[in-house]
Amino acid sequence: MASRLYVGNLAYSTTDEGLRNFFAAAGEVKSAEIVFERGSGRSKGFGFVEMATDEGAQNAINTLNGKLLDQRPIRIDFAKPKEERPRSVGGYAQERANRSNSSGGNRGNARGSNRDRRGSDRERNRDRRRDDYYDEDF
């Protein structure tokens, strides 16, 4: 079973081949890739290495974690599975949709709840005026 490792604190100049060669000292490397930004094409400063065996992955963590690669001390850890993200609306619009849906009614925002409160205040005041009117002696 192959083990995937997260490699952080990489120099922006580090290449996939340089990463592969660095990890080859710990065992057989199946793949090595650096993550790049979509827009600029610049390295994000981290990548992933897939080792052929679990023992090779553990050996890489034990021997290479904190060592210098391109004048930077790298951080190595087992990679976590990628989180599932919603595919519909993203960012701020998604947050707003979640907030309004979770409130449990058509009036999920603050403005709607203020309207509800104002309506109940009006009813309370009307009831007080009516009670005061009937309490007066004629």
TIMAR-236623 format. One record per atom (N, C-alpha, C): y, x, z. Coordinates in steps of 0.02 Angstrom, whole numbers, padded with zeros to 5 digits, always signed. Layout:
YXZ...
This chain:
-00059+00042+00000+00000+00000+00000+00062+00044+00000+00109+00030-00044+00169+00070-00049+00220+00047+00003+00259+00094+00029+00310+00078+00078+00379+00092+00050+00423+00044+00057+00491+00050+00032+00536+00071+00089+00577+00122+00075+00622+00149+00125+00695+00138+00104+00737+00124+00153+00809+00119+00143+00837+00189+00157+00881+00212+00114+00913+00278+00123+00988+00267+00122+01021+00281+00178+01093+00269+00183+01132+00333+00191+01198+00326+00186+01246+00380+00193+01238+00432+00137+01223+00408+00077+01216+00453+00020+01285+00471-00008+01290+00531-00035+01351+00551-00069+01356+00512-00135+01416+00498-00157+01425+00461-00219+01399+00500-00279+01392+00566-00272+01369+00607-00328+01292+00612-00330+01257+00586-00281+01184+00590-00280+01155+00549-00337+01104+00576-00371+01071+00542-00426+01002+00519-00406+00973+00475-00447+00905+00452-00435+00856+00510-00434+00864+00555-00481+00819+00614-00485+00827+00659-00425+00889+00669-00402+00900+00710-00342+00868+00679-00280+00871+00613-00276+00840+00577-00220+00764+00583-00224+00737+00577-00283+00664+00583-00293+00641+00653-00273+00676+00704-00295+00657+00773-00279+00661+00787-00204+00711+00759-00171+00720+00769-00099+00661+00740-00061+00639+00680-00080+00584+00646-00045+00515+00672-00065+00510+00708-00120+00446+00735-00141+00417+00783-00090+00459+00813-00049+00435+00859+00003+00394+00822+00057+00404+00757+00065+00370+00719+00116+00306+00685+00091+00299+00680+00026+00240+00648-00003+00254+00623-00073+00205+00588-00101+00212+00563-00170+00262+00505-00173+00309+00512-00218+00362+00462-00227+00345+00418-00287+00342+00352-00277+00329+00307-00333+00394+00291-00371+00448+00280-00334+00513+00266-00366+00569+00284-00319+00626+00300-00349+00687+00314-00311+00746+00286-00351+00786+00245-00318+00843+00216-00353+00904+00211-00306+00961+00223-00334+01024+00218-00298+01056+00153-00321+01088+00116-00275+01119+00052-00289+01191+00065-00312+01209+00033-00368+01276+00041-00396+01313-00025-00395+01380-00022-00391+01422-00081-00395+01422-00106-00467+01423-00172-00475+01420-00201-00543+01483-00186-00583+01540-00199-00552+01603-00193-00589+01622-00122-00608+01621-00077-00558+01645-00009-00570+01591+00039-00591+01528+00024-00576+01474+00070-00593+01469+00128-00544+01506+00125-00489+01506+00178-00439+01450+00166-00388+01422+00219-00361+01370+00214-00311+01396+00179-00249+01354+00138-00217+01373+00105-00154+01359+00149-00094+01326+00207-00104+01313+00253-00049+01247+00242-00015+01204+00200-00045+01137+00192-00018+01088+00179-00075+01024+00184-00058+00973+00174-00109+00906+00159-00077+00855+00156-00119+00788+00141-00095+00738+00189-00126+00690+00210-00086+00636+00254-00109+00571+00220-00092+00526+00218-00140+00460+00190-00129+00409+00246-00129+00376+00253-00073+00325+00306-00064+00257+00277-00082+00210+00321-00102+00144+00299-00124+00102+00274-00065+00111+00302-00006+00071+00283+00052+00115+00269+00112+00087+00232+00160+00123+00219+00222+00132+00284+00261+00082+00328+00258+00087+00392+00293+00143+00434+00264+00150+00433+00198+00205+00470+00166+00273+00443+00186+00277+00377+00193+00340+00346+00213+00357+00365+00285+00308+00362+00329+00320+00381+00399+00337+00455+00404+00304+00496+00364+00318+00568+00363+00390+00581+00339+00412+00543+00289+00480+00551+00264+00531+00534+00318+00519+00480+00355+00564+00461+00408+00566+00515+00462+00508+00540+00481+00504+00589+00535+00534+00656+00516+00525+00678+00454+00547+00745+00434+00615+00747+00400+00634+00695+00365+00696+00699+00325+00755+00660+00354+00744+00616+00402+00798+00578+00431+00849+00624+00464+00912+00619+00444+00965+00661+00472+00975+00727+00435+00931+00744+00389+00939+00805+00350+00995+00797+00299+01022+00854+00276+01077+00853+00228+01051+00846+00157+01080+00799+00120+01068+00791+00048+01137+00787+00017+01153+00834-00026+01220+00839-00056+01274+00841-00003+01264+00883+00048+01311+00895+00103+01324+00833+00147+01277+00786+00149+01285+00727+00192+01220+00714+00230+01224+00700+00295+01163+00684+00333+01141+00613+00315+01081+00607+00288+01058+00541+00266+01023+00504+00322+01022+00439+00316+00988+00395+00364+00930+00361+00328+00871+00365+00357+00812+00336+00325+00780+00286+00374+00761+00228+00347+00727+00177+00386+00685+00135+00339+00637+00097+00367+00598+00052+00325+00644-00002+00299+00637-00019+00235+00679-00070+00203+00658-00139+00228+00707-00182+00239+00694-00251+00259+00691-00293+00196+00654-00349+00199+00651-00392+00140+00720-00422+00123+00731-00432+00059+00795-00459+00036+00802-00531+00059+00862-00548+00085+00874-00616+00109+00883-00663+00050+00859-00724+00060+00868-00776+00010+00939-00804+00014+00973-00807-00042+01042-00832-00043+01044-00898-00081+01091-00942-00062+01097-01004-00100+01122-00990-00170+01096-01026-00219+01113-01012-00289+01169-01057-00314+01190-01106-00275+01241-01152-00299+01310-01120-00294+01356-01156-00266+01425-01133-00258+01427-01075-00209+01467-01024-00223+01469-00966-00179+01533-00960-00140+01532-00918-00090+01591-00899-00053+01623-00955-00013+01689-00959-00018+01730-01004+00022+01712-01077+00007+01701-01094-00056+01685-01163-00073+01620-01184-00041+01571-01140-00037+01507-01156-00005+01517-01168+00070+01558-01127+00102+01572-01136+00173+01603-01205+00186+01652-01224+00145+01684-01289+00153+01634-01346+00144+01591-01339+00094+01541-01391+00082+01494-01397+00142+01473-01341+00170+01429-01342+00228+01463-01374+00288+01526-01359+00299+01562-01388+00356+01568-01463+00349+01586-01487+00290+01596-01559+00282+01529-01596+00284+01476-01565+00261+01410-01597+00262+01381-01599+00332+01396-01549+00373+01365-01546+00439+01401-01589+00490+01459-01616+00474+01496-01655+00523+01467-01724+00533+01428-01749+00486+01394-01812+00495+01433-01873+00475+01483-01867+00434+01520-01926+00413+01564-01911+00354+01598-01963+00330+01642-01952+00274+01704-01914+00294+01722-01919+00358+01783-01886+00381+01764-01825+00422+01740-01773+00389+01717-01713+00424+01772-01664+00439+01831-01673+00410+01884-01624+00422+01928-01646+00480+01972-01602+00501+02015-01615+00559+02062-01674+00545+02086-01680+00484+02133-01733+00468+02100-01802+00478+02038-01808+00455+02004-01871+00463+01992-01888+00536+01973-01839+00576+01961-01853+00646+02025-01871+00682+02082-01844+00661+02147-01863+00691+02162-01936+00674+02146-01956+00614+02157-02026+00595+02117-02072+00640+02055-02054+00652+02012-02095+00696+02043-02100+00765+02067-02044+00790+02096-02044+00857+02160-02085+00860+02201-02080+00807+02262-02119+00806+02247-02193+00805+02196-02212+00768+02177-02282+00765+02156-02308+00833+02117-02268+00870+02095-02290+00936+02154-02291+00984+02202-02245+00976+02262-02245+01019+02303-02309+01007+02308-02330+00944+02345-02391+00928+02311-02451+00960+02246-02453+00957+02210-02509+00988+02221-02510+01063+02217-02452+01094+02228-02448+01166+02298-02471+01185+02348-02449+01148+02417-02469+01162+02427-02544+01151+02397-02571+01099+02401-02643+01086+02370-02683+01144+02313-02659+01168+02280-02693+01224+02323-02689+01287+02355-02632+01299+02399-02626+01358+02458-02674+01353+02489-02678+01295+02546-02724+01286+02525-02796+01296+02467-02815+01270+02443-02883+01278+02429-02897+01352+02398-02849+01387+02384-02859+01458+02449-02864+01497+02498-02822+01480+02563-02825+01515+02597-02892+01502+02592-02918+01443+02623-02981+01426+02593-03038+01466+02527-03040+01471+02495-03094+01507+02501-03086+01583+02515-03026+01607+02523-03015+01679+02592-03038+01704+02639-03045+01658+02707-03063+01679+02709-03137+01701+02750-03150+01750+02759-03220+01771+02814-03252+01731+02804-03313+01711+02855-03348+01673+02891-03398+01714
